[in-house]
Structure formats: structure tokens, C-alpha cells
Amino acid sequence: MLDPAIDELLPDEVIIEPFVSSSVTQAHTYGAAVTYRAQVVGEWEKVIDSKGREVVSAVSVLIPDRVHIDPRSRITLPASFVPNQPPIIVVRPVGGVGSIGLDSTEIRC
């Protein structure tokens, strides 16, 4: 359980369905859904995707732990975000975030 002060900084939940495989027709299959406490913020940022292209991300998801998430996984954001299942652009580790000082994982969508 997180410290109550940190817990307040994570008002959202996201669901990640981990990428398992891709068929010949490029249809993805996913594993069991995992729910994470997170901070989800709508903010624009230019990022480099897995193909080396510069693209604009509209959403930042901060999970207060280092977790391995394949960018091909499916993410479900809170209902207030449209679309609420955007493609994941990049997943990156973040060290010592702000005042909470936790190693975290950032997902940009």
C-alpha cells in the first residue's frame, strides 16, 4: 500500500492488456488485463516512437513503479479521455518523479 500522501497523487486507474502475439493478418492477441493506479494527464509532447519517428503525444500516464509494458499492449484510460483506448506511442522509465521521488514508468499515448 502506498503512503496516503502519494496515493492522493494517483487519482486514476488504467488497464493494461499485455501484448501476446500477432497473427499473419496483424490481428493482436492480449493477455489478462492488469489494473494500475496512475496519474493520467492530457498534455501535448513531441516524442520519438519505436520506429524512430517524431510524433505528438496527447496523454501522459505515470505509474509509480518500474513495470515492463510492451508498446503493442492495449491500454484503457479513464472514461473521461477520448479515445479511451489510444495506441501506446512510447513507454519509458522515469527516475525520482517530482516530490514523490519514486522510480516510475511513463506511457505516452
LINSULPE-V275259 format. One record per helix or strand of 3 or more residues. SS is the DSSP state (helix for helix, strand for strand). FROM is the first residue (numbers start at 1). TO is the last residue. If there is no record, write none. Layout:
# LINSULPE-V275259
[[SS,FROM,TO] [SS,FROM,TO]]
This chain:
# LINSULPE-V275259
[[helix,4,7] [strand,12,22] [strand,28,48] [strand,54,63] [strand,74,76] [strand,90,97] [helix,98,100] [strand,102,108]]
